[in-house]
Amino acid sequence: MRAYGWVFLATGIVFVAAAVPLTALLGLPNGGMGLWLGLAGSLMAVISLLSFQIAEDPFLDSRWNLLLLSKAVSSLLFAAFAVLGHNAAFLIGTAVDSAIFLHLAFLRSGVSFPHRGRAGAGPFSEAWFVMVCDPASRRGFWARYALSRGRAQCRAVLFDKAAGRVAAESWERPLSELESGSATAYRLGDLRLARGCAAGPSWNLSWPEAEVGALGFAPPLLTGAGLLSAGYEAAEGLVRVTGEVRVDGLTARFTNAAGGVGHLWSPRGARGWRWARAVFERPGGTTVFEILTADAPLPGRLSAPLTAARLVHEGRSLSSVGALASLRARSELRGGTWSFRVRFGGVVAEGECRLDSGLIAEFPYDAPAGRGVCRTSMTGSLRLSVREGGFPLAELETPEGAIVEFAEPSA
């Protein structure tokens, strides 16, 4: 971004100092001093300053949005001028500024936001999820480390099928007490989340290096361009968790149990979503499947349904992310059964899942996008069929070992 700052600044100087020969070279009219030259020089000064500021602190959305807006508008105007004026020289500007726009969006999509809540005033929601399932003991646990509306919050939930109950506890403190950085994502008194460990007042979990790494579920170009104001990633796709958990009188011990870490952020939050995750232990290896369908927030009060999925199978890590992938996907909820079909290139994953109606944790949520109800089950069922080129690769099912979550806005 510093390089862009210097490029924009130098270009602005060329515009002002060599306006006549430059416009003559490009075959453009009205070279020399004037209103448009002054405006062009001021714009280059503004976008060069924005680039330098982003280089110093890349976490402020407003700076990215202003810079991207400038390049998007100039690209469209250059294209319009080329058509309306029958002047192909303007296509040079279209090509240059379009390439810059795409590169800036790519750079922005790669920015890591360890603590987005500090990025400015106004509503903002961010959360990290640590989840672990043990189908053998029919137990599951998740801890949600979150910040929203100026408060730091944490919730711990333990699902015990044998005991037939769900135990939950929650904590809330002022956001000013939260510590967050590159080494530790979340520290709030006894509540702590860092790479390889998650702790709380009554739980202590650890895991070695992730077997499956990170993958973003939001289309990078849409989020980088600022068109999608939300993000979700499987920060650690598969980890082997060991530790003990005690929640509201229930106790569980996990030893090398399959788990994962998720991370989401948004200034608005989604109005509704369906999410499921399952780990299938097979003689030939481990298969991980995760799918998300959400009403993703767009600028203004608009939203768009997006479906993204991830499949790790037989040494391959496949992702289905983006607008085209969503258009090709099928995601339907009927009578409590969520059926889905997603494509990973030539691989097709199709199946269905359900909440465990006898073991559900239900929570209200109050996101900036609106209020709703979230229902989660860590002993849900998921069936998955995987095919490639019309030939079956695997038929997988976990009757009580899937994490299934449905959230919908309040009526």
Secondary structure, 3 states (H helix, E strand, C coil): CHHHHHHHHHHHHHHHHCHHHHHHHHCCCCCCCCHHHHHHHHHHHHHHHHHHHHHHCCCCHHHHHHHHHHHHHHHHHHHHHHHHCCCCCHHHHHHHHHHHHHHHHHHHHCCCCCCHHHHCCCCCEEEEEEEEEECCCCEEEEEEEEEECCEEEEEEEEEECCCCEEEEEEEEEEHHHCECCCCEEEEECCEEEECCEEEECCEEEECCCCCECCEECCCHHHHHCCCCCCEEEEEEEEEEEEEEEEECCEEEEEEEEEEEEEEEEECCCCCCEEEEEEEEEECCEEEEEEEEEEEEECCCCCEEEEEEEEEEECCEEEEECCHHHHHHCEEEEECCEEEEEEEECCEEEEEEEECCCCCCEEEEEEECCEEEEEEEEEEEEEEEEEEECCEEEEEEEEEEEEEEEEEEECC
